[in-house]
Amino acid sequence: MGPIRQTYAGPKDFPPVARAYTELSQVVRETGLMRRAPWFYAFVGVLIALGFGGAITGFILFGQSWYQLLIAAALGILFTQVAFLAHEAGHRQILSSGPANDRLARLLGNGVVGMSFSWWANKHTRHHANPNRVGKDPDIAIDTISFVEEDAATARGLRRFITLRQGWLFFPLLTLEGLNLHVLAFRHLFSREPVKGRYIELGLLAARFALIWTPVFLFLPLGMAFAFIGVQLAVFGVYMGASFAPNHKGMPVIAPDAKLDFFSKQVRTSRNVGGGWWATWLMGGLNYQVEHHLFPSMARPHLARTREIVMEQCRTLGVPYTETSLWKSYAIVIDYLNRVGLAARDPFDCPVEATYRRA
């Protein structure tokens, strides 16, 4: 079996559809799908607040019991749901003005979730501008996981060991993603690069960790406290990663020099997850990734209706529209990462070939 090569999409793979987005945007706006949905977000906020209230009550009632790990898992889920709201506020989906949305995103992101809003905004803006474009999308930049073959081929040492098995290790590694997001927040805010609102974000982070970790270590035995924090971080990391991973991984990768129209670029590099209302609640609207990339400031309740309009436009223009089930999307991600990881394999890894090499 020959080596599997990374294929990049170029201009011939993405025929220009110059007026597609302009026409689509006009229909969407005339249909009223760009309007705010304040009552929806108020309802979501109340539900999450009640969830935190229940978790706090359970923490008090369970006392020094290993049932506290259930509370830790619940907190991991709740923090992820808050992260979805911070994401939507960062995209100006919730409140009427940009500055108000930014303040809300900073409060939720730094003060509740424990991430840096300024770090996320910079990274996520670049991702939206160039999804899956080599050298420009930070979400496919080299990290512990390699998303393009060229990066996989340079893996050495421990990273090479991981890269060779990265598809199967992807979800286990996500248990560390929560901790990684916290570390990245502090690293960004303590860096020398200019950061708008640096001290506000640092203050919110400090207050957040003091408010959450102090009761845990004050009222639980030390071992149980560390287990509590570990479970909370693991659930948070896996839930976050499992919500964002299906969106683009395994979709076409765009060559650095490709010239593409906005509509084709966003639709062909994004994958929706089917399931309707339950998937929307589970993934915070990220299941409608195609529509979200076309209309980043669209409120969550309008994405389902917009999907129908986008699908019709794609059928008319012959542009592939990708949607699959949640479990199949995970299988696609694992298979894609394993195929990319083959680039790190030594051609003499085969025992027979290795025998001849030593001869």
N, C-alpha and C positions, 0 to 999 in steps of 0.2 A: 504493500500500500504506500503510495507516494505521500510526501508531506502536504499538509493542508495549508494553503496560502490565504493570507488576509486579502480580501477584495475590497477595493474602495469604489464608492459611487462617484462618478464624474458627470459632466454635462450631458453625455449621451444617455446616462441612466436616469437623469432628472430633466426631462424636456421642459423648457420654459412655458409657464402658463401665466403670462404677464398680468392679465386682468382678473385672474381667478380670485385673489384675495380681496381686491377692491369690490368686486360684485358680491362676494360672500359677506363681507363686512357690512355692506349696505343693507342686505336682507336681514342680517342679524340685528342691526340697530333699528330698522323699521319695525321689526317684530317685538321690540322692547326687551330684548334679552341682555342688554348691557346695563339695565337698571340695578340699583342696589337692592339688597335683601336684608334690611336691618332686623326684622322680626325673626327671621331664620337664625341669624347669628346670635341674637339675644337668647333664643331658645336653646341653641347649642351651648352657649356660655352657661346658662342656668343648669343644664344637665351635667356639664363637667364640674361645676361648682358643687352640685349635689353629690357627685361621685367622690370628690375630694372630702366632702363632709362625711360620707360613709366610711372612707378609708381612715380618716382621723378617729372616728368613733370606734371602728374595729381595732385600731392600734391601741386605744385606751383599754378596750374590753379584753383583748387577748392577753395583755400583760406580757410576762416573760415566758411566752409560749412559742414553739416553732410554727404555730399557725400564723405568726407574724409574716412568714414568707409569702402567704397569700396576699397580705396587704402590700408587701413589696411589689409583687407581680401586678397588682391592681394599679399601683402608682406608676409603674412602667407604662401601662396602657394609657393612663390618664395624661401623663407627660407627653406622650406621642400625640394624643388628641389635641393638646394645647399647641404642640408644634405645628399641627395642621392649620390651626387658627393663625399662628404667627406667620406661617407661609402665606396665607391668604391676605393677611393685613399687609405684609411686605409687598404683595402684588396690588395693593390698593383696592381690594375687593370688598372690604367691610364697611369702612366709614366714608364720608363724602369728600374729604380732603386728603391730599397726599401727606402733609405733615402729621395730621391726626392718625392716619394709618401707620406711619413710621413710628410714632410714639407708642401706639398699641403693640406693634410688632416687637419693639425693643422691650416693652414691659413683659410681654408674654415670653419672648425668646430668651432674654437674659434673666428676667426676674422669676420665671416659673420653670422653664425648660432647662436653663443652664447653658445655653448656647450664646454665641456672640452674633447679634443682629447685623452689625457692620461687616463681619467676616462672611456671613451667609449671603448678604445682599450683593456683595462684590462677586462672589463665586457664582451665585445663582443667576445673576444678570448675564454674565458671560456664557453660562450654559444655555439660556434661552436664546441668546443672539446667534449661537452657533452649535446647536445640538449635534452631538456625534461627529463634529468636525475635528480631525486630527490637528493637534497643536493649538486649538482655540477653545475647545470645550473642556473645562477643568474636571468634569465628571468622568472623563475617560483618560485623564492624565495618569502617568505612572504612579503607583502607590504599592501597597502590599499586594494588591490584585493588579494584574496587567490586562488591559482591555483591548490592546492592539498587539499584533505579532512582533512588531519591531521592539516594543518594550519587553515583551516576554523573552525575546531572544537575548536581551542583555542581562537577564536575571542571573545572579550569582549567590552562592552560599545559601543561607536560610530562605531568602526570597525565591531562589530557584526551586528549592524543595517545595515551597508553597505553590509557586506558579505551575509546576507540573501537575498539581492536584487541585488547582484553585477552584474548579467548578464544584467539586465535592466539599471543599473546605469553606466555600463562600458563606453559607449560613452559620456554621460554627464560628467563623471569624466575626460575624455580625454581633456576637455576644460581647465583643470588645468595642463595638462602635459607639455605644453610649459614653463610655469612658473617653474614647478618642475625641468625641465632639466637645466634651468639657475641656480636655487638654488643649485642643485647637483654639478654643475660645480664649483661654488665658494666654496662650502663646501669641495669638494675634494682638491682644490688647496690651501685652507687655513688650511688643516689638517696637522698633524705632520708626516704622512707617507711620505716616499720618493717619489718625483714626478719628473720625467725627464722633463726638460724644464719648470719648474714651473713658472718662472718669465716671460718667453716668452708668455706662455699661459695667464697669468694674464694681461700682457700688451695688448695682442690682445683682450681679453674680455673687458678691460676698454675702449680701442679705439672704439670697436664695439658699446658698449652701449652709449658712448658719441656722436658718429657720428649719431646714429639713433634717440636717445631720445632727444637730445638737440634741433634739429629743431622742433620736435613735440611739446615740451613744450614751445618753444620760440615763435612759430607762431600761435598756436591754443589756444583757451580759455582752462582754466584748466580742466573743466569737459569734454570737447571734446577731450582733449589730453589723459586723462585717458581712455576714451571710445575707442580711437584709439588704444592705447597700449593693452587694454583688448581684442578687436576684433582680433588684430594681433596675440596675444598669443593664443587665443582660436582656431583660424583657424589653426595655426601652430601645436598645440597640437593634435587636432582631425585628421588632415591630417597625421601627423607622426604615431599616434596610429593606425589609420585605415589602414595604409600601412604595418605595422609590425605585427599587431594582427592576420591576417588570416594565417600566416605562420606555426605556431606550436600549437596554442591554440586549444584544442579539439583533438589533435593527441595523440597516445599512450604515456603514461608516463613511463619512464624506472626506474626500481627498482635500488636502490643505488649499489647493489652487482651484478648486471647482467653483464655477459661477452658477449660482442657483437662485431661482425666484423664491420668495418668502413662503408661498403656499406649499410648493413641492417640498422644500426643505423641512418644514415643520411637520407635514403630514407623513412623509415617507420615513422619517427617523423616529416617529413616536408610535407607541403601541397602547391601545385601549384594553382594559380588562372588563369583560362582561360580568353581568350579575345584577345590574339594576340598583335599586335603592340600598340593598345591604352592602354591596361593594362600595357605594358612595360613602356610607357611614364608616365602613371599616377603613377605607383608604383616604378619607378626607377630601374626596373629589378627585384624587390623583388617578382614579380609574379612567377618567375622561381626559387622558393625557393629550390626545390630538387636539381636542377643543381648548384645553388649557393653554397649549402652546400657541394656538392661533389667536386666542383672546385671553391673555394672562390676567387682565383685570376683571374678568367675568365672575360674578358670584356663583358659588357652588350650586344653588338650586336650578340655575338656568343651563347647566352643562348638558343635561340629558336631552332637552329640546334642541339645543344647538347641534348635538350629535346627528340628529336626523337631517338637518339642513346641510351639514358638512358631508355626510355620506351621499346625499343626492348630488352635491357639487362634484364629488369624486367620481361618482358613476358617470356623470355627464362628460367629464374631462378625461376619463380613463386613468385616473390616478389611484394606485392601490391604497386601500384603507385597511389598516391592520387592527383586528380585535380578536382576543382569545380569552379563554378562561383563566382564572387566577392560577390554578395548579399547572396548566399547560405553560403559562408564561414563566413560571419558576423552572420548569423542565427545559424550556428554551434557553433561559439564562445559564443554567448549569451546563448544558451542552455547549453553548457558545464559549463560555469561559474555559472549559476543558479543551476545546479545539484551539483556542488562542494559546493556551498553555503548552500545546505541543511544540510551539516554536522554541521553547526553552530546552527541549529534549536534545541530548547529544545523539548524533546519528549512529554512534556506536553503543547506544544503550541496549540494543538487541544482543542477547547473550551469544548468538552465533557469530554476529559481526564482531563482537568484542573479542571472541576467541581468535578470529583471524587477525585482528589488530595486534594482539599480543604475540602472535606467531612470528 
